[in-house]
Amino acid sequence: MAPSAMSRWTTSLSDAQPVPYWLDDPGKPHPEPALTGAETCDLLVVGGGYSGLWTALLAKERDPRRDVVLLEGREVGWAASGRNGGFCAASLTHGLPNGLARWPDEIHKLQELGARNLDEMEKAVARHGLDCEFERTGEIDVATEPYQARELRDWYEEMEREGLADGVEFLDTEAVREQVDSPTFRAGLHDRRGVAMLNPAKLAWGLKRACLRLGVRVYEHTPALTLKPYGAGMAVRTPYGSVRAREVALGTNVFPNLVKRVRAYTVPVYDYALMTEPLTADQLASIGWKNRQGLGDSANQFHYFRLSADNRVLWGGYDAVYPYGGRVRAEYDDRPETYAKLAEHFFTCFPQLEGVRFTHAWGGAIDTCSRFSAFYGTAHHGKVAYAAGYTGLGVGATRFGADVVRKKPLPFPPEPFAWTGIALTKWSLARADAHGGRRNLWLRTMDRFGLGFDS
């Protein structure tokens, strides 16, 4: 890399604040008080991200008499639910290719359930007045290499054969660049209805307000420390109190599950993103992004990018960083070497935006499981339920309350084997991207056993 080029790219980051753009909002609501003393309820929800918020809201909608308490260890939406890219996909299986490979006999039903879930989510946004900048824009998967263009066309033809191409269109080079103009784009697959864009933090805050209006008692800065049976129900201890509940729903995702046997099924993987300053009308016209679709490229180490309500560009992905030992720590949320890499990639994709500056740069942990799709289960004789393993497509899927598949993914091995295996997989994926998509023996073995890991 030429020093002048590196200087130009890093200069774009000189004013970037190391905080999530979505959470850096003067309209952020004040947290609810922490729990002090003893509480009782019918349903206790642990976790104030999307999983917990949707669980509490749907429980009250279905039975307004149900007494529901929600505990959040810090503030509602502060973790993955307020840091993601705001892509709200219909898919319940982390994308159609993953779903078709794992559940071919059920894929049409899973697609139908996912589409219905996204429709119901859109209705809930309207019904509860959730001011979250919800836009049903669709998404384009773009190819930036010749082999990726061939793979996209082959995949589209397979979708047609399987009867799964409704609402999806293959775009050649001219067609994809007519939608969004990047010299790197060679083809695209346009899903017109299956993805919405939204402001992720505003969705979490809106769900919190809706829960409070329906009578859910929300306690923030109240971590759940222990979970134990208590009579006919369960008891959870907190720093200043406790909650006794008939049933408990755990939505802690990337954080250590209170059901300890579940912990081996997920690992934290850190993802990073940049946000530009608002584009001027001329800058926006130079890239022709008039239909506001979300975009993602087709590499193993992929980028995702979209426009905000005020025409900033969010640019994220590529690096997927697994910390040795699988620990979740605040210091991992900031990674300047990844920000520099992302800035370089941004201006390679959109050279016509040279001179644009980034205002925010941040990271956060995703709960990844070996099958790349959420799993569900119960414990303590059905009195405790949990969901985890969304692997980065949880904005829409967290609302989906059904148990899609009962079989759990394969657990991750203990250290140092987990770190070594993930590092080898990342190295192999990078080599595949650099060598026409050719997968080495390690990746082919992973494919055979249905294991996955990408950015």
Residue pairs with C-beta under 8 A, 6 or more apart in sequence:
1 344
5 344
6 340
6 344
8 347
8 354
9 340
9 343
9 344
9 347
10 340
10 343
12 343
12 347
12 356
12 357
12 358
13 274
13 336
13 339
13 340
13 343
13 357
13 358
13 361
14 357
15 357
15 358
15 359
16 274
16 339
16 357
16 358
16 359
16 360
16 361
17 24
17 359
17 360
17 361
18 333
18 334
18 360
18 361
18 362
19 360
19 362
20 82
20 83
20 201
20 360
20 362
20 364
21 275
21 308
21 312
21 314
21 359
21 360
21 362
22 82
22 83
22 86
22 199
22 200
22 201
22 202
23 77
23 78
23 82
23 83
23 201
24 360
25 201
25 202
28 201
28 205
29 76
29 205
29 208
29 209
31 75
31 76
31 220
31 221
32 212
32 218
32 219
32 220
33 219
33 220
34 219
34 220
34 221
34 222
34 238
34 239
34 240
35 71
35 219
35 222
35 238
35 240
35 241
35 243
36 240
36 241
37 240
37 241
38 241
38 242
38 243
38 244
39 69
39 217
39 241
39 242
39 243
39 244
40 67
40 243
40 244
40 245
41 67
41 68
41 69
41 217
41 243
41 244
41 245
41 246
42 66
42 67
42 68
42 245
42 246
42 247
43 56
43 59
43 66
43 67
43 68
43 69
43 245
43 246
43 247
43 248
43 249
44 68
44 69
44 70
44 71
44 234
44 236
44 243
44 245
44 247
44 248
44 249
45 52
45 55
45 56
45 59
45 68
45 69
45 70
45 71
45 248
45 249
45 251
46 52
46 70
46 71
46 224
46 236
46 248
46 249
46 250
46 251
46 252
46 258
47 70
47 71
47 72
47 73
47 250
47 251
47 252
47 253
47 255
48 70
48 71
48 72
48 73
48 74
48 75
48 76
48 77
48 204
48 208
48 218
48 220
49 76
49 77
49 79
49 80
49 81
49 204
49 251
49 253
49 398
50 81
50 203
50 204
50 207
50 251
50 394
50 395
50 398
50 399
51 251
51 253
51 387
51 394
51 398
52 70
52 72
52 249
52 251
53 70
53 76
53 81
53 204
53 207
53 208
53 211
54 207
54 398
54 399
54 401
55 249
55 251
55 401
56 68
56 70
56 211
56 216
56 218
57 124
57 128
57 207
57 210
57 211
57 214
57 216
58 399
58 401
59 66
59 68
60 66
60 68
60 211
60 214
60 215
60 216
61 214
64 214
64 215
68 211
68 215
68 216
68 217
69 216
69 217
69 218
69 219
69 243
69 245
70 211
70 216
70 217
70 218
70 219
71 219
71 222
71 223
71 224
71 236
71 238
71 243
72 218
72 219
72 220
72 221
72 222
73 221
73 222
73 223
73 224
73 255
74 220
74 221
74 223
75 220
75 221
76 204
76 205
76 207
76 208
76 218
76 220
77 200
77 201
77 203
77 204
77 205
77 208
79 253
79 254
79 255
79 364
79 365
80 253
80 254
80 364
80 365
80 366
80 367
80 394
81 200
81 201
81 203
81 204
81 395
82 200
82 201
82 204
83 200
83 273
83 362
83 363
83 364
84 200
84 364
84 392
84 394
84 395
85 200
85 273
85 294
85 304
85 305
85 306
85 314
85 316
86 197
86 198
86 199
86 200
86 306
86 314
86 395
87 139
87 195
87 197
87 294
87 296
87 304
87 306
87 393
87 395
88 118
88 121
88 134
88 195
88 196
88 197
88 198
88 395
88 396
89 95
89 114
89 118
89 139
89 194
89 195
89 393
89 395
89 396
89 397
90 111
90 114
90 115
90 117
90 118
90 193
90 194
90 195
90 396
91 99
91 111
91 114
91 194
91 393
91 396
91 397
92 99
92 110
92 113
92 114
92 117
92 373
92 374
92 397
92 400
92 404
93 99
93 102
93 103
93 107
93 110
93 114
93 373
93 404
94 372
94 373
94 390
94 391
94 392
94 393
95 393
96 107
96 111
96 159
96 164
97 155
98 371
98 372
98 373
98 452
99 107
99 110
99 111
99 373
100 107
100 162
100 164
101 450
102 371
102 373
102 450
103 110
103 405
106 405
107 162
107 164
108 163
108 164
110 404
111 164
113 400
113 402
113 404
114 194
114 396
114 397
114 400
115 193
115 194
117 396
117 397
117 399
117 400
118 194
118 196
118 396
120 399
121 196
121 396
121 399
122 134
122 136
122 196
124 130
124 399
125 132
125 134
125 203
125 206
128 206
128 207
128 209
128 210
128 213
129 206
130 202
130 203
130 206
130 207
130 210
131 202
131 206
132 198
132 199
132 200
132 202
132 203
132 206
133 197
133 198
133 199
133 202
133 308
133 309
134 196
134 197
134 198
134 203
135 196
135 197
135 198
135 292
136 193
136 196
137 195
137 196
137 197
137 291
137 292
137 293
137 294
138 190
138 191
138 192
138 193
138 194
138 195
138 291
138 293
138 294
139 190
139 191
139 194
139 195
139 293
139 294
139 295
139 296
140 171
140 176
140 179
140 180
140 188
140 189
140 190
140 191
140 293
140 294
140 295
140 296
141 152
141 188
141 189
141 191
141 295
141 296
141 297
141 298
142 176
142 180
142 182
142 185
142 186
142 187
142 188
142 295
142 296
142 297
142 298
143 149
143 151
143 152
143 185
143 186
143 187
143 188
143 297
143 298
144 184
144 185
144 186
144 297
144 298
144 299
145 186
145 298
145 299
145 436
145 437
146 186
147 436
147 437
148 186
148 187
148 297
148 298
148 299
148 437
149 173
149 186
149 187
151 298
151 437
152 170
152 187
152 188
152 189
152 298
153 170
153 187
155 189
156 165
156 168
156 170
156 189
159 165
159 168
167 191
167 192
167 193
167 194
168 189
168 190
168 191
168 192
168 194
169 189
169 190
169 192
170 187
170 188
170 189
170 190
171 179
171 187
171 188
171 189
171 190
172 187
173 185
173 186
173 187
175 188
176 185
176 186
176 187
176 188
176 190
177 185
177 288
178 288
179 188
179 190
179 288
179 289
179 291
179 293
180 287
180 288
180 289
180 293
180 295
181 286
181 287
181 288
181 289
181 352
182 287
182 349
182 350
183 351
184 348
184 349
190 293
195 293
195 294
196 396
197 292
197 294
197 306
197 307
198 395
199 308
199 309
200 395
203 395
208 218
211 218
212 218
219 238
222 238
222 239
222 240
222 241
223 238
223 239
224 236
224 237
224 238
224 252
224 258
225 236
225 237
225 238
225 239
226 236
226 237
226 258
227 234
227 235
227 236
227 248
227 258
227 259
227 384
228 234
228 235
228 237
229 235
229 380
229 383
230 244
231 244
232 246
233 244
233 245
233 246
233 247
233 383
234 244
234 245
234 246
234 247
234 248
234 380
234 383
234 384
235 242
235 243
235 244
235 245
236 242
236 243
236 245
236 248
236 258
246 383
247 383
247 384
247 385
248 383
248 384
248 385
249 384
249 385
249 386
250 257
250 258
250 259
250 384
250 385
250 386
250 387
251 386
251 387
251 398
252 258
252 388
253 266
253 367
253 388
253 390
253 394
254 266
254 268
254 328
254 365
254 366
254 367
255 328
256 263
257 263
257 386
257 388
258 384
259 379
259 380
259 384
259 386
261 379
262 377
262 379
262 386
262 388
264 411
264 412
265 369
265 370
265 375
265 388
265 389
265 408
265 409
265 411
265 412
266 367
266 368
266 369
266 388
266 389
266 412
267 322
267 326
267 367
267 368
267 369
267 412
267 418
267 422
268 322
268 323
268 326
268 327
268 328
268 365
268 366
268 367
268 368
269 320
269 321
269 322
269 365
269 366
269 368
269 453
270 319
270 320
270 321
270 322
270 323
270 332
270 333
270 335
270 363
270 364
270 365
270 366
271 316
271 317
271 319
271 320
271 363
271 364
271 365
271 366
271 392
271 455
272 316
272 317
272 318
272 319
272 321
272 335
272 338
272 339
272 342
272 361
272 362
272 363
273 314
273 315
273 316
273 317
273 342
273 361
273 362
273 363
274 314
274 315
274 316
274 339
274 342
274 343
274 346
274 358
274 360
274 361
275 308
275 312
275 313
275 314
275 315
275 358
275 359
275 360
275 361
276 312
276 313
276 314
276 315
276 353
276 356
276 357
276 358
276 359
277 312
277 356
277 357
277 358
277 359
278 310
278 311
278 312
279 311
279 312
279 313
279 353
279 356
283 352
283 353
283 356
284 311
286 352
286 353
287 350
287 352
287 353
289 307
292 306
292 307
293 306
294 304
294 305
294 306
295 304
295 305
295 306
296 302
296 303
296 304
296 305
296 317
297 303
299 433
300 429
300 430
300 432
300 433
300 454
300 455
301 317
301 318
301 319
301 320
301 426
301 429
301 430
301 433
301 454
301 455
302 317
302 318
302 454
302 455
303 315
303 316
303 317
303 318
303 342
303 345
303 349
304 314
304 316
304 317
305 313
305 314
305 315
305 316
305 349
306 313
306 314
307 313
307 314
308 314
312 359
313 346
313 350
313 353
313 356
315 342
315 345
315 346
316 342
317 342
317 455
318 338
318 341
318 342
318 345
318 455
319 335
319 338
319 341
319 342
319 455
320 426
320 453
320 454
320 455
321 332
321 335
321 338
321 363
322 418
322 419
322 422
322 423
322 426
323 329
323 332
324 415
324 416
324 419
325 415
325 419
326 412
326 415
326 418
328 365
332 363
332 365
333 362
333 363
333 364
334 361
334 362
334 363
335 363
336 361
338 363
339 358
339 361
343 358
346 353
347 353
347 354
366 390
366 391
366 392
367 388
367 389
367 390
367 391
368 389
368 391
368 392
368 453
369 375
369 388
369 389
369 391
369 409
370 409
370 410
370 411
370 412
370 450
370 451
370 452
370 453
371 389
371 409
371 410
371 450
371 451
371 452
372 391
372 452
373 389
373 390
373 391
373 404
373 405
373 409
374 387
374 388
374 389
374 390
374 391
374 394
374 397
374 398
374 404
375 387
375 388
375 389
375 405
375 408
375 409
376 385
376 386
376 387
376 403
376 404
376 406
377 385
377 386
377 408
378 384
378 385
378 386
379 385
379 386
387 398
389 409
390 397
390 398
410 449
410 450
410 451
412 418
413 421
422 453
424 442
425 442
425 443
425 446
425 453
426 453
428 439
428 440
428 442
428 443
429 443
429 453
429 454
429 455
431 440
432 438
432 439
432 440
432 443
439 447
446 452
446 453
